Amino acid sequence: MIFAKKLILSSVFAIGAFGLIACGSDSKSSTEPDPNQPGGKIEIPVQKDLNIKVSELSSRIAGDDVRFKGQFGLDFVGDPEAQDSSFNIVFTNIEYEVGKGTDVNNMTKVGVTVNSNQILFPTQNSIDLNTMTSAYVSISLLDSGFTECGMYSLIVTVTANDGVKDYQRTEIIPFERDAAEYCRTEDTTSQQPVKTEVAMTSCQVELSTNVNPGLSLATCTAVPAGSPADIIFSKAKVDGNPELSATSTTVSLAPITNGDLPPYTDDYEVDMWPEDMNADRSPATAYVSDFKFKTPGNELSLMIENSNQIYVALAPGYSTETGVGFYAFAITEPTEGNNGDYTFKVKLYRVQ
């Protein structure tokens, strides 16, 4: 089982057959805001179309951009009408809007540009909001359409067709435009201290639980158990299943944690590395401040089950201000061998 990151998922709302924006009647008052214009109220139907599946919705801040995560897929298992092979079930469209607030009953349209890749429709491929080869959706927090700070929502509507009828689903993904960053006054700005970030560099080393199971943090090398090993990796069994654990007598160990509220600036995992998620940094690198962590101890367990988790190692007297004695690491490419032993790689971050 893959570790499920603690992400703040959006509330899920699906639309019915009438689309995202509720059309006004001919008798609509001339003073009522037009929902198609900024400031107009957005009507989001609550009916879900379960034939379109959605997973892992979240947002995170990368520089001055908001990046979005989530996948839309087609699942017509159990739908007797969809079992007819003459139906060609495909995605036919995707639309985006930005609303002020997160209350689906009281959300107003914001005239902000949503940047995304153009998807070639029709397609049976899943739509991924975070992947460069798919939708790759982002919003600039510097967009002139923003007139204030606070909570906003990206509203995503996808449409599919089975050759006979349309299916639609709408989701909202909350994000925050931080007041301290984007709505400061001149006086407030002048009083803000400039934060000095500590850059880190990474290295990679291969280890195994039966040959050189130790990791030397100072040299980024695989070593035997015992000195100079700072971390020792061992095979384990949990409920009869092979597992991997790590212990140390010289450093403290802890998994990194993710924020409970936007802007999710520490939302990282294996293959979502800080240097990749913050390509706008010059140079693109990881910072010590990227790796916020839980209460440290001397042992890590279930590292195969939680194989996308990143961890920190804290030497005595470590400093997050200077990076001295502060390390971050993750296991990658674990391969089970004979007798429950594992061969794997460790990606290690250290101060430059």
Secondary structure, DSSP 8 states (H G I E B T S, - for coil): -----------B----TT-SS----TT--TTS--TTSTT-B--------TTEEEEEEEEEEETTEEEEEEEEEE--TT-GGGG-TT---EEEEEEEEEEESS-TTS-EEE----B-----SSB-S-EETT-TTS---EEETT-TT--S-EEEEEEEEEEEE-SS-EEEEEEEEEEEE-HHHHS--HHHHHHS------EEEEEEEEEESSS--EEETTTTEEE-SSTT-SEEEEEEEETTEEEEEEE-SSSEEEEB---SSTT-TT--BTTB-HHHHTTTSSS--EEGGG--B---BSEE--TTTTTT--EEEE-TT--TTT-TTEEEEEEEEEEE-GGG-EEEEEEEEEE-
